[in-house]
Amino acid sequence: MPQPAIPQDVSPAREAIDPITFAVVKNAMDAIVDEIAYTVIRTAKSEIVRDVMDYSAAICDAKGEMVAQAKTIAQHLGAIPEAMRSVQERWAGRVAPGDAIILNDPYLGGMHLPDIFMFHPVFHEAEILAWVVVICHHTDVGGRVPGSNAADSTEIYQEGLRLPPVKLFEAGRINEMLEAVIGINVRVPDRVLGDLNAQHAACQVGAREIQRMIRRYGAAEFQGYLAALLDYAERMAREEIRTWPAGTYRFTDHIDSDGLSDDPVVLSVAITVAGDQLTVDWTGSSPQVRAAINSTLSYTKSNTFLSVRCALKGDIPNNAGVFRAVTVTAPEGSVLNPLPPAAVAARALTGYRVMDTMFGALAQIVPDVLPAAGEGGNTVVCIAGRRPDRRPFIVVDMISGCWGGRPDQDGIDAITNPSQNLSNAPVEVMERTHPVRIESYALVPDSCGAGRWRGGLGLERSYRLLADEAVLQLRADRVRFAPYGLEGGGEGGRAGNWLGEGADRRALPGKVTMTMRQGELLTHHQAGGGGHGDPFARDPEMVAADVWNGKISATFASERHGVAVDAAAGTVDAAETARLRSARAG
């Protein structure tokens, strides 16, 4: 990945900033935050953190502004400012070396209850110079349904243990009372407490390395370079935004429903470019809903900032300086800024649609940068029950799918959503750890949106329950509203869910909580990505290669691309292709 240009005159107010040292500090902070992330992976107890990698890490300055982020879940990181504000307000002047503060309350800057933030201050003498932040999605935090992630909860009190900013560690020693409260409120305390210890270990690694930096450069100079990093990212972001065409750009997308009503949930955005500043207004989006897909304002802002960052050049540092160039508003009491006690456990789905809606508007501003809509965000399959010895099990599987077609390349199959950095859980790990058998894990043919650059294919995954019974929770979308194409590209294939086999197979809605019996088979098809550009402009040889590889059928090739392919040989019938494309042009 190209390194950022070394800044000249980083900030007129900081004449002592040396550009060479600035580059060294910037790269050192990136290396430290990645080492924090690697420590989580090495020490975590649960599959959702260790294998699926649903966690993130960041370093903030003394004021709580994020100066570096790891290559982890990008969706999390824009929420840090709101959460950090709550921590600093609650504990101002009462934080000591060795303390670690945790928080998961969505109405105090958190996102949803399974995502527990940990904030670890980095001291030099008696002064806080930085914070290490690690966020992990925990397997369970209590509540009415295993996994604490149900889409059909109707108030936050049903969703699990709610934590304001509280000290889990004080002066390096764990708060045994709080540890006991957490342990008794969750279904798998060994995993939850194990992952909290992994967060703490990672925080300590980060603090140790940052203190080395402080000893090397001195406290004042270190703080100056962190401030310069933020200023530099802000200036680069503003310089690029200034080149964008002025105006207001609008886009609307939909979530199928909240699962308790058949009404679609509308997300509508207006992005105004004025000089070097963006204003993002979510007025026109649906009011908050009964079910748990509401997105707190911190999470809405996080996905909005991330969308803008994706449209900017890759050499701008990934820090909170970029946020300064973007103002985000969402109506109070809307699905993007709900009032308590609205349920928010499945808010990730709405965050994905925030990204899709933002990309649709931003593609009007920078059409050569952004892809068509992808799979619509990961699908969450949660299967939870008890083993014969009464020990609980909780499968929390997050299926990551595909990208939409890009302005100059096809969408990618079987990859994490652009807003994340997740991995699909290995089949062998799930089968070894839980009483389920994965009977299919494959690409879904013909699920891609047609285009000059086709979308990625959706994934199929099926689960057979081996335990006596279990609670099944399913959070899926794009069953009703397909992923959109851009520049004439076709829609991606829609998602689908089925329980049973053969004549007994029946379709399930995208969001459901129900009982699953021993031997039953759940099958999920994820949506495919939208296409980019005119499908009839696609190179016939690329169409033939897709047929030969089983990604699309010969019928799809003929109907969507106007290309006649001998499926057995994988070759193009040039004469018939010319006839098909001429007929379409006529």
Buried (B, 14 or more C-beta within 10 A) or exposed (E): EEEBEBBEEBBEEBEEBBBEBBBBBBEBBBEBBBBBBBBBBEBBBBBBBBBBBBBBBBBBBBBBBBBBBBBBBBBBBBBBBBBBBBBBEBBEEEBBBBBBBBBBBBBBBBBBBBBBBBBBBBBBEEEBBBBBBBBBBBBBBBBEBBBBBBBBBBEBEBBBBBBBBBBBBBEEEBBEEBBEBBBEBBBBBEBBBBBBBBBBBBBBBBBEBBBEBBEEBEBEBBBBBBBBBBBBBBBBBBEBBBEBEEEEBBBEBBBBBBBBEEEBBBBBBBBBBEEBBBBBBBEBBBEBBBBBBBBBBBBBBBBBBBBBBBBBEEEBBBBBBBBBBBBBBBBEEBBBBBEEBBBBBBBBBBBBBBBBBBBBBBBBBBEEBBBBBBBBBBBBBBBBBBEEEEEEBBBBBBBBBBBBBBBEEBBBBBBBBBBBBBBBBBBEEBEEBBBBBBBBBEBBBBBBBBBBBBBBBBBBBBBBBBBEEBBBBBBBBBBBBBBBBBBBBBBBBBBBBBBBBEEEEEEBBBBBBEEBEEEBBBBBBBBBBBBBBBBBEBEBEBBBBBBBEEBBBBEBBBEBBBBBBBBEEBBBBEEBBEEBBEEEEE
